[in-house]
Amino acid sequence: MPERGDTGAARRAVHPARRDFAGRPEAGAPRSAPAHRAPGARRGRPPCRSRRAAAVRRARLTVLVALSLVLGTTAWLLTPKDEPQSRPVRHEPLTRSEPLRLRIPGIDLDAEVDSVGLAAGRVIGSPPLSALNTAGWYRAGVSPGEPGSAVITGHVDSDKQRAVFFRLSELGKGDRVVVSRADGTRAEFTVDERLYRRRADFPAERVLGGKGQPGLWLITCAPPFDRKTRSYESNLLVHARLSDVTAAKGARTGSRAENRVEAVGG
């Protein structure tokens, strides 16, 4: 029996917790009081609410399954096997033909190509300073498209203005280089390498090796600049591999001369 002064304990002992129609304790009902249930009755939400919650869970599960199927199909369609290959596609070698024009869309370059030989000091020459916007093909090497790598040089700048290869350093892997040849073909190359070398370390054997797949070297001068000699001390070399050729109208062939080269004049 509760003590005389404990009216709350007496109330809890005489009046168990009251519940609403949903089986929940009414507001203000003591939570510690046990709930009255018929023998064998199960605790939980009423049947109508349980069925509604189960239906909601099934609907959510259906949406998640459908979404996963859509995302999985999209991921399969966008896998690398369906993406364009980043590696340049190699093309069969061409016969010899003089290059006439050089286009590099990535740096807005469109220039005529003249032929050059060796300059003083056994360096690959470049067009004269009076033709800063003209590129020079090293005629003693292979022509663009023949087996091996052709060489096209150009100035980077002068004391007064920029030159044809001023933006050559902006080229990166995958950029396109197009050479229009005298036989009517357009040889397209894809850049795959860019490197800097001091003039004393110019890779002449690699540049003029004349073996392997058709390629193209684009070469210009690079810093540092020697103010005493008024010349650059390094070279920038960009290499590209033949990746496409348009239909030819004809061909002119010639012979290749071998020369030892020390560097490139810019």
C-alpha positions in Angstrom: 0.0 0.0 0.0 1.3 3.5 -0.8 1.9 5.9 2.1 -0.8 8.4 3.0 0.9 11.5 1.6 1.9 10.0 -1.7 -1.3 10.7 -3.7 0.6 10.3 -7.1 1.7 6.7 -6.2 -1.9 5.9 -5.1 -3.3 7.2 -8.4 -0.8 5.2 -10.4 -1.6 2.0 -8.4 -5.4 2.5 -8.8 -5.5 3.9 -12.3 -3.2 2.3 -14.9 -1.9 4.3 -17.8 -4.7 5.4 -20.2 -4.2 4.8 -24.0 -5.9 6.3 -27.0 -7.4 4.4 -29.9 -4.0 3.9 -31.5 -2.7 2.2 -28.4 -0.5 5.1 -27.4 -0.4 6.5 -23.9 -2.6 9.7 -23.6 -1.0 13.0 -22.8 -0.2 13.2 -19.2 -0.5 9.5 -18.6 2.4 8.1 -16.5 4.8 6.2 -18.8 5.9 3.8 -16.2 2.4 2.2 -15.9 2.1 -1.0 -17.7 -0.3 -1.1 -20.7 -3.4 -3.3 -20.5 -3.4 -5.8 -23.4 -5.6 -8.7 -24.1 -3.9 -12.1 -23.7 -1.9 -13.0 -26.8 -2.2 -9.4 -28.3 1.0 -8.1 -30.0 2.6 -4.8 -29.2 3.0 -2.5 -32.1 1.2 -0.2 -34.5 -2.3 -0.9 -35.6 -2.7 -3.1 -38.7 -3.7 -0.1 -41.0 -0.5 1.8 -40.2 1.7 -1.3 -40.6 0.2 -2.0 -44.0 0.7 1.6 -45.0 4.3 1.7 -43.9 5.1 -1.6 -45.7 3.6 -0.2 -48.9 5.8 2.9 -48.6 8.9 0.8 -48.0 8.1 -1.4 -51.1 7.6 1.7 -53.2 10.9 3.2 -52.1 12.7 -0.1 -52.8 11.2 -0.2 -56.3 12.4 3.3 -57.0 15.9 2.5 -55.8 16.1 -0.6 -57.9 15.0 1.2 -61.0 17.4 4.1 -60.4 20.3 1.6 -59.9 19.5 0.0 -63.2 19.4 3.3 -65.0 22.7 4.4 -63.5 24.3 1.1 -64.2 23.3 1.2 -67.9 24.6 4.7 -68.2 27.9 3.8 -66.6 28.3 0.9 -69.0 27.6 3.1 -72.0 30.2 5.6 -70.8 33.0 3.2 -70.0 36.5 3.9 -71.5 36.0 1.2 -74.2 33.5 3.5 -75.9 35.5 6.7 -75.5 37.8 8.0 -78.3 41.3 6.8 -78.0 43.7 9.4 -76.7 46.6 7.7 -78.2 47.3 8.9 -81.8 46.5 6.4 -84.5 49.5 5.5 -86.7 49.2 5.7 -90.5 51.2 4.0 -93.2 54.3 5.9 -94.4 54.1 8.2 -97.5 56.5 8.8 -100.3 58.7 11.9 -100.3 57.0 15.2 -101.0 58.0 18.7 -100.1 55.9 20.5 -97.4 54.2 23.7 -98.5 52.1 24.8 -95.6 51.8 24.2 -91.9 48.6 24.6 -89.8 48.2 24.1 -86.1 44.6 24.9 -85.1 45.3 24.8 -81.4 47.5 27.9 -81.5 46.0 29.6 -84.5 49.0 29.0 -86.7 48.8 29.0 -90.5 52.2 29.5 -92.1 54.0 28.9 -95.3 56.9 26.4 -95.2 60.2 27.0 -97.0 63.2 24.7 -97.1 66.3 25.2 -95.1 69.7 23.6 -94.7 72.5 23.8 -92.1 73.5 27.2 -90.8 76.9 28.2 -89.3 78.1 26.0 -86.5 76.3 23.0 -88.0 72.9 23.9 -86.6 69.7 23.4 -88.5 68.8 26.7 -90.0 65.6 28.7 -89.9 64.1 31.1 -92.4 65.6 34.6 -92.4 64.5 37.2 -89.9 62.8 39.0 -92.7 60.4 36.1 -92.9 59.5 35.7 -89.2 56.1 34.1 -90.0 57.5 31.4 -92.3 58.5 27.9 -91.0 61.5 26.0 -92.4 61.6 22.4 -93.4 65.0 20.7 -93.1 65.4 19.4 -96.6 68.3 17.1 -95.8 66.0 15.1 -93.6 62.9 13.2 -94.4 59.7 14.9 -95.6 56.6 14.9 -93.5 54.9 11.5 -93.8 58.0 9.5 -94.8 59.4 6.8 -92.4 61.2 8.6 -89.6 60.6 12.1 -88.3 60.7 15.2 -90.5 62.0 18.5 -89.0 60.3 21.9 -89.3 61.9 24.9 -87.5 60.8 28.4 -86.9 61.8 31.6 -85.0 60.1 32.3 -81.6 60.5 36.1 -81.8 62.8 38.9 -82.7 63.8 42.2 -80.9 60.6 43.8 -82.2 57.9 41.2 -82.6 56.7 37.6 -82.1 57.5 35.0 -84.7 55.8 31.9 -86.2 56.6 29.5 -83.3 56.0 32.0 -80.5 53.1 29.9 -79.1 54.7 26.5 -79.8 55.1 25.9 -76.0 51.3 25.9 -75.6 51.0 22.6 -77.5 50.2 19.5 -75.6 49.4 15.8 -76.2 46.6 15.3 -78.6 46.9 18.6 -80.5 46.7 18.4 -84.3 49.4 19.5 -86.7 48.5 19.5 -90.5 51.1 19.7 -93.2 50.0 20.4 -96.8 52.4 18.7 -99.2 53.4 19.3 -102.8 51.8 16.1 -104.0 48.4 17.3 -103.0 48.2 15.3 -99.7 47.5 16.7 -96.3 49.4 14.8 -93.6 47.9 15.2 -90.2 50.0 14.6 -87.1 49.0 14.3 -83.4 51.3 15.7 -80.7 52.7 13.1 -78.3 55.7 14.7 -76.7 57.2 18.1 -75.7 60.7 18.6 -74.3 63.4 21.3 -73.7 67.1 20.7 -74.3 70.1 22.9 -73.9 71.9 23.4 -77.2 74.9 21.5 -75.9 72.5 18.5 -75.3 70.6 18.7 -78.5 69.4 15.1 -79.3 70.6 15.1 -82.9 70.5 11.3 -83.3 67.0 11.0 -82.1 65.7 13.9 -84.2 67.4 12.8 -87.4 67.4 9.0 -86.9 65.3 8.4 -89.9 63.8 5.2 -88.6 60.5 4.1 -87.2 57.0 5.4 -87.8 56.4 8.7 -89.6 56.6 11.6 -87.3 57.4 15.3 -87.2 59.6 17.5 -85.0 58.7 21.2 -84.6 61.7 23.0 -83.2 62.3 26.6 -82.0 64.5 28.5 -79.6 63.8 28.6 -75.9 65.1 30.5 -72.8 67.4 31.4 -71.2 68.4 34.3 -73.4 72.1 35.3 -73.6 72.2 39.1 -73.9 75.8 39.1 -74.8 75.5 36.8 -77.8 71.9 37.9 -78.4 70.7 34.3 -78.7 68.8 31.7 -76.9 70.6 28.9 -75.1 68.0 26.1 -75.4 65.6 24.5 -77.8 62.0 23.6 -77.5 61.1 20.4 -79.4 57.6 19.2 -80.0 57.1 15.8 -81.5 54.0 14.4 -83.3 53.1 11.1 -85.0 51.3 10.7 -88.4 47.7 10.0 -87.7 45.8 10.7 -90.9 46.3 11.4 -94.6 43.9 12.8 -97.2 43.7 11.3 -100.7 46.7 12.1 -102.9 46.6 13.6 -106.4 50.2 12.7 -107.3 53.7 12.5 -105.7 57.1 13.9 -106.3 60.0 11.9 -104.8 63.5 12.9 -103.9 66.6 11.6 -102.1 67.6 12.2 -98.5 71.0 13.5 -97.5 72.7 12.7 -94.2 74.3 15.5 -92.2 75.6 15.8 -88.7 73.7 18.4 -86.7 74.5 20.1 -83.4 71.4 22.2 -82.7 68.7 24.4 -84.1 69.0 28.1 -84.7 66.0 30.1 -83.5 
